[in-house]
Amino acid sequence: MMKPTILIDGRIFSLQSHGGVSQQWAQILCSKIFSNAFDIWLMTYRGFEKNIHLKSLLENYPRKINVFECDIPPSDNDNFNNVESRTRRIRLIKSAIPKKPDAVINTYYGENIFPSCRNYVVVAHDYAHEELPSLASKASTPGVLRRKREAFQSAQLIVSVSSNTFRTGLQLYPHLKGTRNVVIYHGHSGYKQNAEIVTNKIVHIGGRGGYKNFDAIYKNIPRILIDAPNSTFFIVGGESIDNDIKTLEIDFPGRVSSHIGISDIEVEDILSTSEFFISASLYEGFGIPLLNSLRLGVTPIISNITVYKELASDSAYYFDPLDHENIYQVIMKAINGGRPRIPAGFMRTWENAAQEYVREIMGMIHA
């Protein structure tokens, strides 16, 4: 029996050089269960090779993925969001893939790039552009929302990455109640070294700008380092290091350390020896670093946002991300109060997540 042919719109790998959405799709596409189930054709766009997640997985865990590159940008570029560009992409797909795809999956938001295939899958990652005032004023936001509406209107299957995201989507887009909409949580690599925890080692992972609200943590770092003399602070991933962080590294030599542009495994090596994971994010659709900290037994010190509570429940210390004094108090409470119980149940690998995607996609194709 022939495998179903799946066309992947790989635009996220050009839109991000790193980040949770591209990490998710790199892991799913390279998973054994997904590649065994489908004949995968990944359409990429210029710059995809800079994405550290896809590059690492294709190099280290090769699976049979047919990759071909589109010679024009995706419709996220308004200059290529027109009938002529869409026709050009369809022509390229027909020349690249030997048979009509059985399903089309978008790694972000936008049109079905092969509209004659009605089995269109879209993942709802979050609703930050709809809910956060700080994003509403950005020039790019109307385009994101337009492409999201277009994706949802065409989708036969929508996957929400958390129950909170699922509920929010139905509130903001009531017509989704008429579309197959399921929750599939993210996973993790399953990689775990036998590492010794470094007491009071605190790690922040990922983006630091905007609603990630890293500034609220940054303002407390000198005070924490002074009041907890054996504490250290690691800043991992995310944007380039700015002068404020460089100053901290100079003022507290050996106790503040930044690690940018490293692989997922290197990130997990740092996390696995940490006592605490910290995030002051004001908004998340999920929280892959939080999931990783929980399965590695690293105690989260995190903002009291709904999705974090959905994931961590009573296995974390929570603070008000808008209250700098409360953040300080909760960090010191964690340092002085020890580690809450990290229960079993967080060992959910990307293979587990991929199995759920396979089940839902197969069900859609054979409906």
Secondary structure in CASP SS format (residue, H / E / C, confidence):
PFRMAT SS
TARGET T0000
AUTHOR 0000-0000-0000
METHOD secondary structure of the structure
MODEL  1
M C 1.00
M C 1.00
K C 1.00
P C 1.00
T E 1.00
I E 1.00
L E 1.00
I E 1.00
D E 1.00
G C 1.00
R C 1.00
I H 1.00
F H 1.00
S H 1.00
L H 1.00
Q C 1.00
S C 1.00
H C 1.00
G C 1.00
G H 1.00
V H 1.00
S H 1.00
Q H 1.00
Q H 1.00
W H 1.00
A H 1.00
Q H 1.00
I H 1.00
L H 1.00
C H 1.00
S C 1.00
K H 1.00
I H 1.00
F H 1.00
S H 1.00
N H 1.00
A H 1.00
F C 1.00
D E 1.00
I E 1.00
W E 1.00
L E 1.00
M E 1.00
T E 1.00
Y C 1.00
R C 1.00
G C 1.00
F H 1.00
E H 1.00
K H 1.00
N C 1.00
I H 1.00
H H 1.00
L H 1.00
K H 1.00
S H 1.00
L H 1.00
L H 1.00
E H 1.00
N H 1.00
Y C 1.00
P C 1.00
R C 1.00
K C 1.00
I E 1.00
N E 1.00
V E 1.00
F E 1.00
E E 1.00
C C 1.00
D C 1.00
I C 1.00
P C 1.00
P C 1.00
S C 1.00
D C 1.00
N C 1.00
D H 1.00
N H 1.00
F H 1.00
N C 1.00
N C 1.00
V H 1.00
E H 1.00
S H 1.00
R H 1.00
T H 1.00
R H 1.00
R H 1.00
I H 1.00
R H 1.00
L H 1.00
I H 1.00
K H 1.00
S H 1.00
A H 1.00
I C 1.00
P C 1.00
K C 1.00
K C 1.00
P C 1.00
D C 1.00
A E 1.00
V E 1.00
I E 1.00
N E 1.00
T C 1.00
Y C 1.00
Y C 1.00
G C 1.00
E C 1.00
N C 1.00
I C 1.00
F C 1.00
P C 1.00
S C 1.00
C C 1.00
R C 1.00
N C 1.00
Y E 1.00
V E 1.00
V E 1.00
V E 1.00
A E 1.00
H C 1.00
D C 1.00
Y C 1.00
A H 1.00
H H 1.00
E H 1.00
E H 1.00
L C 1.00
P H 1.00
S H 1.00
L H 1.00
A H 1.00
S C 1.00
K C 1.00
A C 1.00
S C 1.00
T H 1.00
P H 1.00
G H 1.00
V H 1.00
L H 1.00
R H 1.00
R H 1.00
K H 1.00
R H 1.00
E H 1.00
A H 1.00
F H 1.00
Q H 1.00
S H 1.00
A C 1.00
Q C 1.00
L E 1.00
I E 1.00
V E 1.00
S E 1.00
V C 1.00
S C 1.00
S H 1.00
N H 1.00
T H 1.00
F H 1.00
R H 1.00
T H 1.00
G H 1.00
L H 1.00
Q H 1.00
L H 1.00
Y C 1.00
P H 1.00
H H 1.00
L H 1.00
K H 1.00
G H 1.00
T C 1.00
R E 1.00
N E 1.00
V E 1.00
V E 1.00
I C 1.00
Y C 1.00
H C 1.00
G C 1.00
H E 1.00
S C 1.00
G C 1.00
Y C 1.00
K C 1.00
Q C 1.00
N C 1.00
A C 1.00
E C 1.00
I C 1.00
V E 1.00
T E 1.00
N E 1.00
K E 1.00
I E 1.00
V E 1.00
H E 1.00
I E 1.00
G C 1.00
G C 1.00
R C 1.00
G C 1.00
G H 1.00
Y H 1.00
K H 1.00
N C 1.00
F H 1.00
D H 1.00
A H 1.00
I H 1.00
Y H 1.00
K C 1.00
N C 1.00
I H 1.00
P H 1.00
R H 1.00
I H 1.00
L H 1.00
I H 1.00
D H 1.00
A C 1.00
P C 1.00
N C 1.00
S C 1.00
T E 1.00
F E 1.00
F E 1.00
I E 1.00
V E 1.00
G C 1.00
G C 1.00
E C 1.00
S C 1.00
I C 1.00
D C 1.00
N H 1.00
D H 1.00
I H 1.00
K H 1.00
T H 1.00
L H 1.00
E H 1.00
I H 1.00
D H 1.00
F C 1.00
P C 1.00
G C 1.00
R C 1.00
V E 1.00
S E 1.00
S E 1.00
H E 1.00
I C 1.00
G C 1.00
I C 1.00
S C 1.00
D H 1.00
I H 1.00
E H 1.00
V H 1.00
E H 1.00
D H 1.00
I H 1.00
L H 1.00
S H 1.00
T C 1.00
S E 1.00
E E 1.00
F E 1.00
F E 1.00
I E 1.00
S E 1.00
A C 1.00
S C 1.00
L C 1.00
Y C 1.00
E C 1.00
G C 1.00
F C 1.00
G C 1.00
I H 1.00
P H 1.00
L H 1.00
L H 1.00
N H 1.00
S H 1.00
L H 1.00
R H 1.00
L C 1.00
G C 1.00
V C 1.00
T E 1.00
P E 1.00
I E 1.00
I E 1.00
S E 1.00
N C 1.00
I C 1.00
T H 1.00
V H 1.00
Y H 1.00
K H 1.00
E H 1.00
L H 1.00
A H 1.00
S C 1.00
D C 1.00
S C 1.00
A C 1.00
Y E 1.00
Y E 1.00
F E 1.00
D C 1.00
P C 1.00
L C 1.00
D C 1.00
H H 1.00
E H 1.00
N H 1.00
I H 1.00
Y H 1.00
Q H 1.00
V H 1.00
I H 1.00
M H 1.00
K H 1.00
A H 1.00
I H 1.00
N H 1.00
G H 1.00
G C 1.00
R C 1.00
P C 1.00
R C 1.00
I C 1.00
P C 1.00
A C 1.00
G C 1.00
F C 1.00
M C 1.00
R C 1.00
T E 1.00
W H 1.00
E H 1.00
N H 1.00
A H 1.00
A H 1.00
Q H 1.00
E H 1.00
Y H 1.00
V H 1.00
R H 1.00
E H 1.00
I H 1.00
M H 1.00
G H 1.00
M H 1.00
I H 1.00
H C 1.00
A C 1.00
END
